[in-house]
Every structure is written in C-alpha cells, then in structure tokens.
Amino acid sequence: RQGHDPAKRAQKGWGPKDFSGHVGRCDQASPPKADASRRPSASPRALEPGAFMLTGPMRIWLAPSAFHPSRGGVEELTLQLAREYQGRGHDVTVVVHRHPDSLPANDEVEGVAVRRIRMDLPGRHPRALVRYPVELSRQLRELDSIGPRPDVVHVQCPANQVLPLTLWCRRRTPRVVTTHGEVAMDADAVYQHSALMRLSLRLGGRAAAA
C-alpha cells in the first residue's frame, strides 16, 4: 500500500493483530482475565461431555472386548494399563463380557479386580431381538451392582460392551473409546456382518468424551 513503511511501524512498536483480533502494541497485549466463577470443577462428573480432568486418585473402569484367561494384544494391553494406573494411585477395575459362562463373575488377575458380566448381543434371531430390551436392562442392573460409579470408563477394542456401557454412562460418567483396528481387521469381519455392531460403534463414538 502507498505510504506503508514497515520500518516506521516497527519503530512505533505496532505489530500484527493480537490473539483477541484487535490491532495493538505487541508489548502491551495481555490475555483476558479468567473468570473464577466459570472455572471447571475438579470433579470429572461436573464437566460437560467431551472434557474431564485428572486431578488426583480416580476410580477407573477398563472395559476391553476380552480379558484373561483369554490371551491377546488387547488383553495384555489392558492388564498393563491397569497396573500402570494402580502404580499411580488409581483404583482400577476391569469390566468385561463374561464368556464363557463358566468364568467367575468376580475375579482378580495379578492384583487387578475383574468383574465379568454377560453382555450378549441378540444376533439376527427375531425372538432374541424382541427380548433384547429386557436383556439390556439386566446388563445395566449388573453394571450398577459392581460398586461405586467410576470417574471414567475406558473402552478398549469396541465390541459387545459398547452399547450397554454407552447407555449406562450417559452424561454421568466420561467414557474414552480406543479402537484397535477391529472395524477393518477383525478375523470374523463382525462389523461387516452386523448392523447392530456398526450402530453401537457409531452411537458409542458420538457419546464418548474421547
């Protein structure tokens, strides 16, 4: 622009627009004062969905698609996460689908509490589909019976556990979902064959904090 001299502007101390969107002196720009009345509570339950704070020892549920005695990457990752969280002072419980039914409902694996609940999906049979709301209610009651509500639920490898945990958490408990390639690399291509699994993952992903 005619008459524009960058050197003179620099001598006067003028710079580009600051973070607030107004032109001003760089050395005089200061951030807006925080409103103490709007600061979030330290409790994760008081925050809006999509955000929570780790401010001290927490009650954590890890919810993998499978766990010991089954062996695999998700099972081992969940165990290592649980032990790491315990080492940092958190209270950890693994909540997992009870399969087969012969496995105990209450268990402990290498010092980690395990709670197994049957979280069966209805499949394609019409009678099972009709009864599924009743079955889902049972799953929610069993989740209630585990104990005090956790501060956060971490789902590992979404599968049967996604829908009941999504409904159970709702807006009261933040939930983190970690996928492990199961949508594209599952050996049985379950997501390709099950519309309910795809719907569960979409609903669970939208309602998750992260």
N, C-alpha and C positions, 0 to 999 in steps of 0.2 A: 504494500500500500504506500502511496506517496506520502513522504514525511515521516515514515516509520523508521526509527533508528534504534536497533536492538541494544547498542552500547549505552545510549542515554537511558533506556528503560532499565538496564541492569544497574546503572549508577543510582537511579532513584529507588531501587530496591523492589521494583514491581516484577512479579512473576506470573506464571500461568494460573489458571483457576485452581483454587484450593479444593479440598475434599467436599466442602459444602456447596460448591457450584458457583461461588461468588469470586470475582477478581479482587485480590487484596495483596498486601505485603507479605512475602514469604516468612519474614521473621516475626510477623505479628499473628500468623494463623494459629489458632488454638482450637482443640476439639471441643464440642459442646459438652457441658457439664452433665454428668449422669444423674438421672432422676432416681433417688434412692427408693421412692415408692414403687418403682417399676422393676426393681431388681428381682430376678427369679429366686424362688425358694431353693434351699439346698436339697429338699426332698424331690426325687425324680417324679413322684406322683403329682406334684403341683405344677409341673411344666406342661406346656402344650405338646400334643402329639408331634413327634418328629425331633424332639430335643430333650435330653436329660443330662444330669451332671453326676459324675462320680466324685463325691466329696468325702468319702470315708468308707468304713466297712459296710458291705452291702450283702443282701440276700439274693443270690443269683441262681436261676434255673438254667441249666444247659439241656436243650431238647434235640438230640440227634435223631436221625432216621433209624439208627441201630446202635447198640452198645454191647459191651462184654456180657456174656461169653462169646458173642459174635466177634470176629476179628476182621479188621479192615482199616482203611485210612481214616474214615470218619470216626470210627470207634476210638482209635488211638489218639487222634487229634482232640476229641472231646475229653478223654482222660487227661491228656497233658494240659489242656486249658483249665480243667477243674483243679489239678494240682497246683498250677501256677496261681490261680485265683486264691486258693487256700493259703498259699505261701504269702500272699499279700494281705491276709487277714479277712477275706470274704467268706461268707457261709454259702457253700455250693451244694446243690442237689441236681443230679441227672434225672430228668423225667423222660421216659422213653416208652415206645409201644411195646406191650407185653406179648412177645411172640418167640417161642411157643408158650402156650398157657401154663406149661409145667414150670416155667421160671418163677421164682418168688416175687411177690408184689413189692416187698421191702427187702432191700439188699444193700451190701456195701462192697465196693471194689477198690482195693488199695487205699482205703481210708476215705473214699468218696461215697456219700449216700446216694442210693439209686432207688427211684420209685417207678415201678412199671405199671402201666395202665393199658388195657386193651383199647386201642384207637382204630378199630376196623372201619374200612370204607365199605359201602354197600355193594359195590360192583354193579353189574347190569341186571341182576335179577329183579323183576318188578316187585315181588314181595319184600325183598330187602330194602328197596328204595322207599317203599311206603313206610316201613318201620324205622328208617334211618333217623328221623327226628327224635324218636324215643331213645334210640341208641346214642345219639349225640348228647341228649340230656344226661344220660348215665355217665358219659365221659366227662362232662362238665362237673357233675357232682363229685366224681372221683378226683378230679383236679382240685376241687375245693377241699377235699379231705386230706390232702397232702400235708397241709400245715399253714403257717402264716403266709400271706401273699408275698411273693418276691418283689424286689425292687426293679428287676429287669429279667426278661426271658430271652435267651439266645438260642434261636433255632439253627441247627446245623443240618444241611442237606435236606431240604423240604420234601416231605412225603406224607404219610398218614397223619402226622402230628400237626400239620399246618392249620387245617380248618378248626379243630377243637381249640387249639391254643389261640388262634386269632379271635374266636368268639369269646373265649374265657378272659383274655387280656382286655379286649375292647379299649376303652380310653383310660382304664385304671392302671395299667402296667405297661411301660415301654417294652417293645419287642424288637430284637435285632434278628435279621434273617441273613444267613450266609449260605450261598449256593456252592456246589462242588461239581458243576458240570452235569448234574443229573438230568437236566432237561434235554440235552443232546447226546449224552454218552451213557445213559442207563442201559445195562445189558439186556433188560427186557423191554426197552423202549416204552416204559409205562406212561410217560407224558404224551406220547404219540397215540396211545390206545385208550387213554382215559380222559374224557371231557371233564369229569369231576376233579381230577388231579390238576388239570390246567386251570380250571376255575378257582380251585383252592389256592394255587400259587399266585394267581392274579390278585385275588382278594387279600391274601396274606401279605403280598408285597406292597400293596397300596396302603395297608393299615400299619405297616412296620415303621418304627422310628428310624431305622437304617437298614 
